[in-house]
Amino acid sequence: MSVAENLARIQKQIVISALKAGRNPASVRLIAVTKNVSAARAMESVAAGVADLGENRVQELCNKYPAVAGARWHMIGHLQSNKVKYIIGKVTLVHSLDRWSLALEINRRSQEAGLVTPVLVQVNVAGESTKFGLPVDEVTDFVTEAAGLPGVSIQGLMTIAPLVENPEEVRPVFRRLKQMAEGLKEIPGVKMEQLSMGMTNDFQVAVEEGSTMVRIGTAIFGSRH
Ligand SMILES: *Cc1c(COP(=O)(O)O)cnc(C)c1O
């Protein structure tokens, strides 16, 4: 299957899942995850209509950034503080804000550049020790504090669900993230409009549960090696 065929199939699945949940399909944005994919393949997805690309490593993002024209770039992976300087002004959204030191660094570098960087707070909903993300019980305090940083604009939450065979098993994870976002809306200076959740294995369930951004790699580009 070509990238364009894969995209067409996925877009259709997103529409079906959104409608099943009574949602507007246009409220779900597809982010094509291009990690381990060549710039040429990434460009194929842009040519097929994808507007948003995601990378989980800074170096790969910076390498492809000049080569792929006309895309919005998302930083979706764990971000080291010493690499923040390379992506400020390049990325449209950082999905992986998961600690205070990183919030301070994004704030500092953004202010130096005269920018405000949109971010999502990554939550480790399932409490997996192998995953990054804030523990659920720390999110409210963190968001309240980070809302006071002028160089950072909180747009919502992100999570990576546990890898399971049957995506129904992770439905409660997505539901929980949505509930958390509802509870955080009242915090001054915070937008809770974006929920980044859902990958190749579970995006349909995530869309049914309110995802506004699905991050999909394998189903578009094939499996990575
Ligand atoms: C790799 C990756 C994805 C995409 O995963 P697939 O299963 O290939 O769709 C999504 N989000 C993050 C944070 C990733 O690192």
PDBQT file of the ligand as one rigid body, heavy atoms in Angstrom, charges set to zero:
ROOT
HETATM    1  C1  LIG A 301       6.385   6.479  17.474  1.00  0.00    +0.000 C 
HETATM    2  C2  LIG A 301       5.379   7.302  18.191  1.00  0.00    +0.000 A 
HETATM    3  C3  LIG A 301       4.052   7.371  17.746  1.00  0.00    +0.000 A 
HETATM    4  C4  LIG A 301       3.531   6.597  16.547  1.00  0.00    +0.000 C 
HETATM    5  O1  LIG A 301       3.489   5.245  16.833  1.00  0.00    +0.000 OA
HETATM    6  P1  LIG A 301       2.881   4.167  15.785  1.00  0.00    +0.000 P 
HETATM    7  O2  LIG A 301       2.515   3.032  16.643  1.00  0.00    +0.000 OA
HETATM    8  O3  LIG A 301       3.967   3.880  14.816  1.00  0.00    +0.000 OA
HETATM    9  O4  LIG A 301       1.703   4.797  15.148  1.00  0.00    +0.000 OA
HETATM   10  C5  LIG A 301       3.172   8.178  18.456  1.00  0.00    +0.000 A 
HETATM   11  N1  LIG A 301       3.557   8.879  19.533  1.00  0.00    +0.000 NA
HETATM   12  C6  LIG A 301       4.832   8.847  19.997  1.00  0.00    +0.000 A 
HETATM   13  C7  LIG A 301       5.189   9.642  21.186  1.00  0.00    +0.000 C 
HETATM   14  C8  LIG A 301       5.773   8.057  19.335  1.00  0.00    +0.000 A 
HETATM   15  O5  LIG A 301       7.044   8.023  19.787  1.00  0.00    +0.000 OA
ENDROOT
TORSDOF 0
